Each structure stands twice: as C-alpha cells, then as structure tokens.
Amino acid sequence: MEHNGDSVPPHSTDAEMAVLGSMLLSRDAAGTAVELLREHHFYHARHREFFHVLRELYGEGIMGDEMVAQEELKKRGKLVKIGGTKYIGDVISRTPSFANAENYCRIVLEKARVREYIELLADKYQAANEDGVDLGAEVGDLEAKLIKIDSVSVSTGPQDIKDIMQEAMDEIEEIHNDGKGRLYGIRTGFSGLDALLGGLRKSELIIAAGRPSMGKTSLALNIALTVAEQDHQVQIFSAEMNRHDLSINMMCMAGSINSILVRQGKLDKQEYIEMTKTAAKLSRYPIIIDDTPAIHLHELQSKARRLAVGRPPSLIVVDYIQLLQAPGEKKHHQIDEIARGLKALARELEVPVLAISQLNRDPEKRGDRRPMLADLRESGGLEEAADAVLLIYRPEYYAPEDEDLNGLTSINLAKQRNGPTGRVHLHFEKQHMSFTNLHGNLSEYQLKKL
C-alpha cells in the first residue's frame, strides 16, 4: 500500500516499471514475472492494477503487448487509473532489457520483503504496548512470520490436481524402482513398526503414550538414535530428564552397556573402553538437546524454528507433553493447545514430531491393564491432533516374578490417520535401557499377556 506520510517505505519504481515493460515485450518475461510475483509485491497501486491485467492475459494465453494491454485496460475502465497510454509508453521506454526480467523481479521482491518486515515489527510494537499481552505468544508469532518472510517469497497457492498427481507418482515410482522396499518416511529401527507406519513421515505428529516405567523415553531415544545414525538432524526437547542423564542413557543404548554399573561406577576396563568409544561415536551424531524444564510451548516452537534455519531437522522429540506450559486456565485446555501447537510445528517445518505423553490411571483399574486411546491423559485433543498414537505396554511391570514376561513389550498403534492400525512386539533390555526387535515365536501364554 502506498504511504502518504513523511516516511516512504522501501520500493523501486524503476524495477516495477521494468517488470511491467518486460511483460509487454516478451511472453517468456511475462511467464517469469507471473511465476515470481503477485500484486501485493508492487508498491505503487497503478502498478498492482497493471500487473493484475497482464497476469490475467498471460493466464488466458494472450500475449499482452502494448496495444492488447491498452485495449484490455480501457475495457476494464482502468486505463486512466494507471496513467493512460502515455504511461504505458513510459513503462516500455524505461525497460532496459526484457532479458533481465528475472533480476527486475528479484529487486521488486526484495523491496516487498523489507516492507513486510517493517509492517510486521510495527504491528508487534503496537501489540506489546497493549494491556494483558501474551508476550510468549507474540514472540512466537513474530519469529514464525519472520522465518516465513525469509523462506517463502510467493505462496504456492492452489495447485492443479494433475501436478499433484505427478508429484505423488514420481515419489511412488522412485520407491518402487529402488527395489529394496524403501519407506515413505525415515526408518525407526523397528521393522514391525516401520511396516505399519511406513517410517516417520513429514508433517506428522506421533504420540507415544504409556503409564510410568513403560519405557516411553527409551523408545523415543532409540528412534532418535536410529534417525541420527542415518545422518538426519534430530532435535530433542526434554522437559523431564536433564541432558547428562539423557546422554548416559543414549550411550548405554548405543553401546549395549549396563546402565546400573555406569551409575554405580562399577564398569570394568573393557566396558569403560567401550563406553569411551560409544561416546566418541555419538558425539558425531547430528543431535541437538534442549533440557529446559517446564518449557513453554511458544518457547519450544521458537527454538525449533531457529534451529531449523541452519539445518532443517528430520525428527523432533518432545518429552513429555504434560510437563510443557501453554496458555489456558485449566490443564486440559493447555494440553489441547500443546497438541495443536506441536501439530502446527510439524506442518510448518515439514518434519515428524514424536511427542511422549502420560496416560491417566484408568489402565490400573482394568483387569488386563492394557492401555486404550481413551486413557490419554487430560485431553481428547491429543487423540484428535495426533496422526498416529503408540500405546506402550510391558506386562512384566505388573508381574516382575514371571520370567516368561521378561522384556516383552507391546506397541499398539491404536490410531493412524493415513494407514493401518495394529500391534508390534518388541523386547526391552532393562540393563541397556533400550528396545530391540523381537526374534523368535511367542508362546500362546505370552501372546495372551501382551
């Protein structure tokens, strides 16, 4: 929008005129401008009007040269508004070379971005001066919009289904041509889970839930290590466990080292050497850990966005939902907000988010104690926002004397928006704090307990 005050927002009249002149002189240049620009990128109102007409002519397959554009503007009653036939001539005469159309477009885009920055910061300045402002929400919104301005010049807008179908078929063809049963998403390291999920897929919120001591954090860390081992960036936000305990747990998992002996300082020489090697190996993994306790949702989103600017993550782990802070008078309102916020983050960064959740006490009241979707603690919003829900159950916890149940674990994929549900059986190595694929057949008794 044009400014009538003393301060004139950044713009380039020459570049805007050169874009319009190039569109009048070359169909290829018109195509470049239509691809890169939208009306709101032009500072001057008459340039926005002129571009709109030329863009529509291009969309209709008509070469909008000087005469055609003049007649179309006259027909629409806009010729006088943009400055008449003389101004059309001025636009053409002030176009150095239509071969440089893309460069002119880039100048117009850059000026538009600066104006967006100024307008956004002015809005936030005004909001910050209002009574009762939620500063965390405003800062989070500011950062999200700043990153959006930096990363996206033009909205992709609606897409023709033939283009969407072609993209989908290209991906399917690549997977089938691979010949190795490649997954849509990133491997979790658990073959049965990968078969059901198709791997960890972009923009999905996966919730791993269970009662205390079921191994929720261990499962998430196992998956995080597998993803990082494939040279994919992983962000871990741990509101429960500090970074030192997390690092020890990851070393024990990756090196198959007894975690109890580590914490008791009773490792023998060979075990200590193995621990040192594992630490050196993990130090090269692309993993970022933030262990801010009781972190606010908006702070988490802000940190994830900033980290993504340097190297976009392939997985974000959140441990755990009920320890995060969020707006809302009651806890279930906060949990709803957190669930929606994590899903929005997954979509915004196009990354899977694996979030850990507690379950309520209802499983303890049932005879078999197996968790259900309805047990998700304090909110139906978790189930609604999640693309997939994993319910973790270890019957050994309730019958520690039963050796037939040692390490047996059921992962119930109780919800999957884009695929099948089902159960996967894993083995929990208590000493190493890790899960492994379960090999061999289970007895009828074991299956009944799972």
C-alpha positions as CSV (number, residue, x, y, z in Angstrom):
1,M,0.0,0.0,0.0
2,E,1.3,3.5,-0.9
3,H,2.3,5.7,2.0
4,N,1.2,9.4,2.3
5,G,3.2,10.3,5.4
6,D,6.8,11.7,5.6
7,S,8.4,8.3,5.7
8,V,8.2,6.4,2.4
9,P,8.5,2.6,2.7
10,P,11.3,1.0,0.6
11,H,10.5,0.4,-3.0
12,S,11.9,0.7,-6.5
13,T,9.7,2.4,-9.1
14,D,12.3,1.7,-11.8
15,A,12.3,-2.0,-11.1
16,E,8.5,-2.2,-11.0
17,M,8.2,-0.4,-14.3
18,A,10.9,-2.6,-15.8
19,V,9.0,-5.7,-14.8
20,L,5.8,-4.4,-16.5
21,G,7.7,-3.3,-19.6
22,S,9.4,-6.7,-19.9
23,M,5.9,-8.4,-19.7
24,L,4.7,-6.2,-22.5
25,L,7.8,-7.0,-24.7
26,S,8.3,-10.8,-24.1
27,R,6.0,-13.7,-23.4
28,D,8.8,-15.5,-21.6
29,A,9.5,-12.5,-19.4
30,A,5.8,-12.4,-18.6
31,G,5.9,-16.0,-17.6
32,T,8.9,-15.3,-15.3
33,A,7.0,-12.4,-13.6
34,V,3.8,-14.4,-13.2
35,E,5.8,-17.2,-11.5
36,L,7.7,-14.9,-9.2
37,L,5.4,-12.1,-8.3
38,R,1.9,-11.3,-7.0
39,E,0.1,-8.0,-7.0
40,H,0.9,-7.2,-3.4
41,H,4.7,-7.2,-4.2
42,F,4.2,-3.9,-6.1
43,Y,4.4,-0.7,-4.1
44,H,2.5,1.6,-6.4
45,A,-1.3,1.0,-6.8
46,R,-1.3,1.6,-10.5
47,H,1.5,-1.0,-10.9
48,R,-0.6,-3.5,-9.0
49,E,-3.5,-2.8,-11.3
50,F,-1.4,-3.1,-14.4
51,F,0.3,-6.3,-13.3
52,H,-3.1,-7.9,-12.5
53,V,-4.3,-7.3,-16.0
54,L,-1.1,-8.6,-17.6
55,R,-1.1,-11.6,-15.4
56,E,-4.7,-12.5,-16.4
57,L,-3.9,-12.0,-20.1
58,Y,-1.0,-14.4,-19.7
59,G,-3.2,-16.9,-17.9
60,E,-5.6,-16.8,-20.9
61,G,-2.7,-17.5,-23.3
62,I,-2.8,-14.0,-24.7
63,M,0.4,-12.0,-25.4
64,G,-0.2,-8.8,-23.6
65,D,1.8,-6.4,-25.8
66,E,1.3,-2.6,-25.8
67,M,-1.8,-2.5,-27.9
68,V,-3.5,-5.5,-26.4
69,A,-2.8,-4.3,-22.8
70,Q,-4.1,-0.8,-23.7
71,E,-7.4,-2.2,-25.0
72,E,-7.8,-4.5,-22.1
73,L,-7.2,-1.7,-19.6
74,K,-9.7,0.5,-21.4
75,K,-12.3,-2.2,-21.5
76,R,-12.0,-2.7,-17.7
77,G,-12.1,1.1,-17.1
78,K,-8.6,1.1,-15.7
79,L,-6.6,2.8,-18.4
80,V,-6.9,6.3,-16.9
81,K,-6.2,5.0,-13.5
82,I,-2.8,3.6,-14.4
83,G,-1.8,6.8,-16.3
84,G,-3.2,6.4,-19.8
85,T,-1.5,5.4,-23.0
86,K,1.4,7.8,-22.3
87,Y,2.3,5.8,-19.1
88,I,2.3,2.5,-21.0
89,G,4.8,4.1,-23.4
90,D,6.9,5.3,-20.4
91,V,6.9,1.8,-18.9
92,I,8.3,0.4,-22.2
93,S,10.8,3.1,-22.7
94,R,12.2,2.7,-19.1
95,T,12.8,-1.0,-19.6
96,P,16.5,-1.5,-20.3
97,S,16.2,-5.1,-21.4
98,F,13.4,-7.7,-21.1
99,A,16.2,-10.4,-20.9
100,N,16.9,-9.2,-17.4
101,A,13.2,-9.6,-16.3
102,E,14.1,-12.1,-13.5
103,N,16.6,-9.6,-12.0
104,Y,13.9,-6.8,-12.0
105,C,11.5,-9.2,-10.3
106,R,14.1,-10.0,-7.6
107,I,14.5,-6.4,-6.8
108,V,10.7,-5.9,-6.5
109,L,10.5,-9.0,-4.3
110,E,13.4,-7.8,-2.0
111,K,11.7,-4.4,-1.5
112,A,8.4,-6.1,-0.8
113,R,10.1,-8.3,1.9
114,V,11.6,-5.3,3.6
115,R,8.2,-3.6,3.7
116,E,6.7,-6.8,5.2
117,Y,9.4,-6.7,7.9
118,I,8.6,-3.1,8.7
119,E,4.9,-3.7,8.9
120,L,5.2,-6.8,11.0
121,L,7.5,-5.2,13.5
122,A,5.2,-2.2,13.7
123,D,2.3,-4.5,14.5
124,K,4.2,-6.3,17.2
125,Y,5.3,-3.0,18.7
126,Q,1.7,-1.9,19.0
127,A,0.7,-5.3,20.4
128,A,3.5,-5.2,23.0
129,N,2.0,-1.9,24.4
130,E,-1.4,-3.3,24.9
131,D,-2.6,-4.4,28.4
132,G,-2.7,-8.1,29.1
133,V,-0.4,-9.0,26.1
134,D,0.7,-12.7,26.0
135,L,4.4,-11.9,25.3
136,G,5.3,-15.5,24.7
137,A,2.6,-15.9,22.1
138,E,3.6,-12.6,20.4
139,V,7.3,-13.5,20.3
140,G,6.5,-16.9,18.9
141,D,4.2,-15.4,16.2
142,L,6.8,-12.9,15.3
143,E,9.5,-15.4,14.8
144,A,7.3,-17.7,12.8
145,K,6.3,-14.8,10.5
146,L,9.9,-13.6,10.1
147,I,11.1,-17.0,9.1
148,K,8.1,-17.3,6.7
149,I,9.1,-14.0,5.1
150,D,12.7,-15.2,4.8
151,S,11.9,-18.6,3.3
152,V,8.8,-18.0,1.1
153,S,8.6,-15.3,-1.4
154,V,5.4,-16.4,-3.2
155,S,2.7,-18.6,-1.9
156,T,2.4,-21.8,-3.9
157,G,-1.3,-21.2,-3.9
158,P,-3.8,-23.7,-5.3
159,Q,-2.3,-26.4,-7.4
160,D,-3.9,-28.3,-10.3
161,I,-4.5,-31.9,-9.4
162,K,-2.6,-33.2,-12.4
163,D,0.6,-31.6,-11.0
164,I,-0.1,-33.0,-7.5
165,M,-0.7,-36.5,-9.0
166,Q,2.5,-36.3,-11.0
167,E,4.5,-35.4,-7.8
168,A,2.9,-38.4,-6.0
169,M,3.6,-40.8,-8.8
170,D,7.2,-39.6,-9.0
171,E,7.7,-40.5,-5.4
172,I,5.9,-43.8,-5.7
173,E,8.0,-44.7,-8.8
174,E,11.2,-43.8,-7.0
175,I,10.3,-46.0,-4.1
176,H,9.4,-49.0,-6.4
177,N,12.5,-48.5,-8.6
178,D,14.7,-48.6,-5.5
179,G,14.0,-52.3,-5.3
180,K,14.6,-52.5,-1.6
181,G,11.1,-51.8,-0.2
182,R,12.1,-48.2,0.7
183,L,9.8,-46.5,3.1
184,Y,7.9,-43.2,2.6
185,G,9.4,-41.9,5.8
186,I,12.5,-42.4,7.9
187,R,13.3,-45.7,9.5
188,T,12.6,-46.1,13.2
189,G,14.8,-49.1,13.6
190,F,11.9,-51.4,14.4
191,S,10.9,-53.4,11.4
192,G,7.3,-54.2,12.5
193,L,6.6,-50.5,13.4
194,D,8.1,-49.3,10.1
195,A,5.9,-51.8,8.2
196,L,2.8,-50.3,9.8
197,L,3.8,-46.6,9.8
198,G,5.8,-46.6,6.6
199,G,8.5,-44.8,8.6
200,L,8.4,-41.4,10.2
201,R,6.7,-39.2,7.7
202,K,6.9,-35.4,7.2
203,S,4.4,-33.1,8.9
204,E,3.0,-35.9,11.2
205,L,2.5,-35.7,14.9
206,I,3.2,-39.1,16.5
207,I,2.3,-39.6,20.2
208,A,4.0,-42.3,22.2
209,A,2.0,-42.9,25.4
210,G,2.1,-45.2,28.4
211,R,1.9,-45.4,32.2
212,P,5.1,-44.7,34.2
213,S,8.1,-47.0,33.8
214,M,6.8,-48.5,30.5
215,G,9.9,-47.2,28.6
216,K,8.4,-44.2,26.8
217,T,11.6,-42.1,26.9
218,S,13.7,-45.1,26.0
219,L,11.6,-45.9,22.9
220,A,11.8,-42.2,21.8
221,L,15.6,-42.2,22.3
222,N,16.0,-45.5,20.5
223,I,14.2,-44.0,17.5
224,A,16.1,-40.7,17.7
225,L,19.4,-42.6,17.6
226,T,18.4,-44.6,14.6
227,V,17.3,-41.4,12.8
228,A,20.6,-39.7,13.7
229,E,22.6,-42.7,12.6
230,Q,21.1,-42.2,9.1
231,D,22.7,-38.7,9.2
232,H,19.4,-36.9,9.8
233,Q,19.2,-34.0,12.2
234,V,17.3,-34.6,15.4
235,Q,16.0,-32.1,17.9
236,I,15.2,-33.4,21.4
237,F,13.3,-31.2,23.9
238,S,13.4,-32.9,27.3
239,A,11.3,-31.3,30.0
240,E,11.7,-34.3,32.3
241,M,15.3,-35.6,32.1
242,N,18.4,-33.4,32.1
243,R,20.9,-33.6,29.2
244,H,23.5,-35.5,31.3
245,D,21.1,-38.4,32.1
246,L,19.9,-38.4,28.5
247,S,23.5,-38.7,27.2
248,I,24.3,-41.6,29.6
249,N,21.1,-43.4,28.6
250,M,22.0,-42.9,24.9
251,M,25.5,-44.3,25.4
252,C,24.1,-47.3,27.2
253,M,21.7,-48.0,24.4
254,A,24.1,-47.5,21.6
255,G,26.9,-49.4,23.3
256,S,24.8,-52.2,25.0
257,I,26.4,-51.1,28.3
258,N,24.8,-51.9,31.7
259,S,23.3,-48.5,32.9
260,I,23.3,-49.6,36.5
261,L,27.0,-50.3,36.5
262,V,27.7,-47.0,34.8
263,R,25.8,-45.1,37.5
264,Q,27.4,-47.1,40.3
265,G,30.9,-46.6,38.9
266,K,31.5,-50.4,38.6
267,L,32.5,-50.7,34.9
268,D,35.4,-53.0,34.3
269,K,38.3,-51.9,32.0
270,Q,36.8,-53.3,28.8
271,E,33.4,-51.9,29.5
272,Y,34.9,-48.5,30.2
273,I,36.8,-48.6,26.8
274,E,33.6,-49.5,25.1
275,M,31.8,-46.6,26.8
276,T,34.5,-44.2,25.6
277,K,34.2,-45.5,22.0
278,T,30.5,-45.1,22.1
279,A,30.7,-41.5,23.4
280,A,33.1,-40.6,20.6
281,K,30.7,-42.2,18.1
282,L,27.6,-40.4,19.4
283,S,29.4,-37.1,19.6
284,R,29.4,-37.1,15.7
285,Y,25.6,-37.7,15.5
286,P,23.5,-34.6,14.4
287,I,21.5,-34.4,17.6
288,I,20.6,-31.2,19.5
289,I,19.3,-31.4,23.1
290,D,17.4,-28.8,25.0
291,D,16.6,-29.7,28.6
292,T,14.8,-26.6,29.7
293,P,12.4,-27.7,32.5
294,A,8.7,-26.8,32.2
295,I,9.4,-25.2,28.8
296,H,6.6,-23.1,27.3
297,L,5.1,-24.3,24.0
298,H,5.9,-21.0,22.3
299,E,9.5,-21.1,23.5
300,L,9.8,-24.7,22.2
301,Q,8.4,-23.6,18.8
302,S,10.7,-20.6,18.7
303,K,13.8,-22.7,19.4
304,A,12.8,-25.4,16.9
305,R,12.3,-22.7,14.2
306,R,15.7,-21.1,14.9
307,L,17.5,-24.4,14.8
308,A,15.8,-25.3,11.6
309,V,17.2,-22.3,9.8
310,G,20.8,-23.7,10.0
311,R,19.9,-27.4,9.3
312,P,16.3,-28.5,8.9
313,P,15.5,-31.4,11.3
314,S,14.3,-34.8,10.2
315,L,12.8,-35.5,13.6
316,I,11.7,-33.5,16.7
317,V,11.3,-35.4,20.0
318,V,9.3,-33.9,22.9
319,D,9.5,-35.5,26.3
320,Y,6.9,-35.0,27.6
321,I,3.6,-33.2,26.8
322,Q,2.2,-32.9,30.3
323,L,5.4,-31.0,31.5
324,L,5.1,-28.3,28.9
325,Q,3.5,-25.0,29.7
326,A,0.8,-23.4,27.4
327,P,-2.0,-20.8,27.6
328,G,-5.2,-21.9,29.2
329,E,-6.9,-21.7,32.5
330,K,-7.3,-25.4,33.0
331,K,-4.9,-28.2,32.4
332,H,-6.9,-29.9,29.7
333,H,-7.2,-26.6,27.8
334,Q,-3.4,-26.3,28.0
335,I,-2.9,-29.9,26.7
336,D,-5.3,-29.2,23.8
337,E,-3.2,-26.1,23.0
338,I,0.0,-28.1,23.2
339,A,-1.3,-30.8,20.9
340,R,-2.4,-28.3,18.3
341,G,0.8,-26.4,18.6
342,L,3.0,-29.4,18.1
343,K,0.9,-30.5,15.1
344,A,1.2,-27.0,13.6
345,L,5.0,-27.1,14.2
346,A,5.2,-30.4,12.4
347,R,3.4,-29.0,9.4
348,E,5.3,-25.7,9.4
349,L,8.7,-27.3,9.4
350,E,7.6,-30.4,7.4
351,V,9.1,-32.7,10.0
352,P,7.7,-35.6,12.1
353,V,7.2,-34.7,15.7
354,L,7.4,-37.6,18.2
355,A,5.8,-36.5,21.5
356,I,5.7,-38.5,24.6
357,S,2.5,-38.5,26.8
358,Q,1.4,-39.8,30.1
359,L,-1.7,-41.9,30.4
360,N,-4.3,-41.5,33.1
361,R,-4.8,-44.1,35.9
362,D,-7.6,-46.0,34.2
363,P,-5.5,-48.9,33.0
364,E,-4.7,-49.7,36.6
365,K,-8.4,-50.2,37.2
366,R,-8.8,-52.7,34.5
367,G,-8.1,-56.4,34.8
368,D,-5.6,-56.7,31.9
369,R,-4.2,-53.1,32.4
370,R,-3.7,-52.7,28.7
371,P,-3.9,-49.0,27.7
372,M,-6.6,-47.6,25.4
373,L,-6.9,-44.4,23.4
374,A,-9.4,-43.1,25.9
375,D,-6.6,-43.2,28.6
376,L,-4.7,-40.3,27.0
377,R,-4.3,-38.1,30.0
378,E,-6.3,-34.9,30.5
379,S,-7.3,-34.3,26.9
380,G,-9.2,-35.7,23.9
381,G,-7.3,-33.0,22.0
382,L,-4.2,-35.3,21.9
383,E,-6.0,-38.0,20.1
384,E,-7.6,-35.5,17.7
385,A,-4.4,-33.7,16.8
386,A,-2.2,-36.9,16.5
387,D,-1.7,-38.5,13.2
388,A,-0.5,-41.7,15.0
389,V,-0.8,-42.9,18.6
390,L,1.6,-45.6,20.0
391,L,0.4,-47.2,23.3
392,I,3.3,-48.9,25.2
393,Y,2.6,-51.8,27.5
394,R,5.0,-54.1,29.4
395,P,3.2,-56.8,31.3
396,E,6.4,-57.6,33.2
397,Y,6.0,-54.4,35.2
398,Y,2.9,-55.8,36.8
399,A,4.3,-59.4,37.3
400,P,8.1,-59.0,37.8
401,E,8.4,-62.5,39.1
402,D,7.1,-64.1,35.9
403,E,10.2,-64.9,33.9
404,D,8.1,-65.6,30.7
405,L,7.3,-61.9,30.5
406,N,10.9,-60.6,30.9
407,G,11.3,-57.7,28.5
408,L,8.2,-58.4,26.4
409,T,6.6,-55.2,25.2
410,S,3.5,-54.5,23.1
411,I,3.4,-51.4,21.0
412,N,-0.2,-50.8,20.0
413,L,-0.5,-48.5,17.0
414,A,-4.0,-47.6,18.2
415,K,-4.6,-44.7,15.7
416,Q,-3.1,-43.9,12.3
417,R,-4.7,-41.3,10.2
418,N,-3.0,-42.4,7.0
419,G,-2.6,-46.1,7.4
420,P,-3.5,-49.3,9.3
421,T,-3.5,-49.9,13.0
422,G,-2.0,-53.0,14.7
423,R,0.3,-54.3,17.3
424,V,4.1,-54.7,17.3
425,H,6.0,-56.8,19.8
426,L,9.5,-55.6,21.0
427,H,12.0,-56.7,23.6
428,F,13.1,-54.3,26.3
429,E,16.7,-54.6,27.5
430,K,16.3,-53.2,31.0
431,Q,20.1,-53.1,31.7
432,H,20.7,-51.1,28.5
433,M,17.5,-49.0,28.6
434,S,16.8,-50.0,25.0
435,F,14.3,-51.7,22.8
436,T,15.1,-54.3,20.2
437,N,13.2,-56.2,17.5
438,L,11.7,-59.4,19.0
439,H,13.1,-62.5,17.3
440,G,11.5,-66.0,17.5
441,N,7.9,-67.1,18.2
442,L,6.0,-66.2,21.3
443,S,4.1,-68.8,23.3
444,E,0.3,-68.8,23.5
445,Y,0.7,-67.7,27.1
446,Q,3.0,-64.8,26.2
447,L,0.7,-63.6,23.4
448,K,-2.3,-63.7,25.8
449,K,-0.4,-61.5,28.2
450,L,0.6,-59.0,25.5
